[in-house]
Amino acid sequence: MSESLPGLAWLVVLLAGNAFFVGAEFAVISARRSQIEPRAAQGSKAAKTTLWAMEHATLMLATSQLGITVCSLLILTVSEPAIHHLLEGPLGLTGLSADAVSWAAFLTALLLVTYLHVVFGEMVPKNLAFSLPDRAALVLAPALVMVSRIFRPVIAGLNAMANAVLRLFGVDPKDEANSTYTLEQVASIVELSRREGTLSNDAGPLSGAFEFTDRLVRDIEVASDRVEVLSRPASPFDVQQAVARHGYSRYIVADETGEPTGYLHVKDVMEISTDEFYAPVPPKRLRRLTAVRRDGELEDALARMRRLGVHVARSVDDDGQTRGYVFLEDAVEVLVGTIHDATSG
């Protein structure tokens, strides 16, 4: 029994090693960048290393395959004699011949090692990596990267030979696993799902999302001559009159030269006391009017407006001249469809 302990201990170690390489291989391929990148942005070293592994997928696969191959070869070589020796004693009591006992011990050892290798060294870690790809990648990828750096010369040589064979067949090797779809592919999937009745797009938010990426600011800008502008100094009474005439909730405020300086929302003047109803609106209540390029992407403009917390922006040309205005509501409507608001504007 004592003579078999080292071989059994090596069996456990090699099974664990094989499981590690299998799990790391599938985790690197299955992990989603969208789940790893936020962690990396927050400063997680494990996430940064995992991203590096995903960007060098072929190197990681080569490392995993080398580790799996070495572990698989050593498992049978090291463990079979130990298990064979462990079984010879009990099998010898059956009265079989020495040759029969040897063959029975060998076959039993082979079946047992194969079972342990397939189940615990291959299937369990593979299924675990598929079930929890992001968490598995964060745990296993850093260690796999360390192994790849230790054996970099050997792995790089094997990887180069594999890539050379691919090029002989006209295949361009890739270093990074492609776990994303192009916009055209996603649109095609949505359209197919809609036709088959598995996805509803009655209000148009899905198709609007695809169109949104191609829209420019000028596509939704409201021309300056179509926007109600209040001249400074504007009072709450002026805002009230504008609401009565047009029904909008937001109004541009311009200085004496006609240059827009900000905008007012109806609720900005609702809390002003009666005594100040005809007095100019305090400058601190005037909201900032940011500028966006009219030839820029609508997606970028919306992101800027949301970041600054503004509902209206000036649409300017290359010379910085105001050509119109962009309302947050209009930008959102491109995504989700018409928004019914009695005080929109």
Secondary structure, DSSP 4 states (H G I P E B T S, - for coil): -TTTHHHHHHHHHHHHHHHHHHHHHHHHHH--HHHHHHHHHTT-HHHHHHHHHHHTHHHHHHHHHHHHHHHHHHHHHHHHHHHHHHHHHHHHTTT--HHHHHHHHHHHHHHHHHHHHHIIIIIHHHHHHHHSHHHHHHHHHHHHHHHHHHTHHHHHHHHHHHHHHHHHTT----SS------HHHHHHHHHHHHHTTSS--TT-HHHHHHHHTT-BGGGTPEEGGGS-EEESSP-HHHHHHHHHHH--SEEEEE-TTS-EEEEEEHHHHHTS-GGGTTSPPPGGGSBP-EEEETTSBHHHHHHHHHHHT-SEEEEE-TT--EEEEEEHHHHHHHHH-----TT--
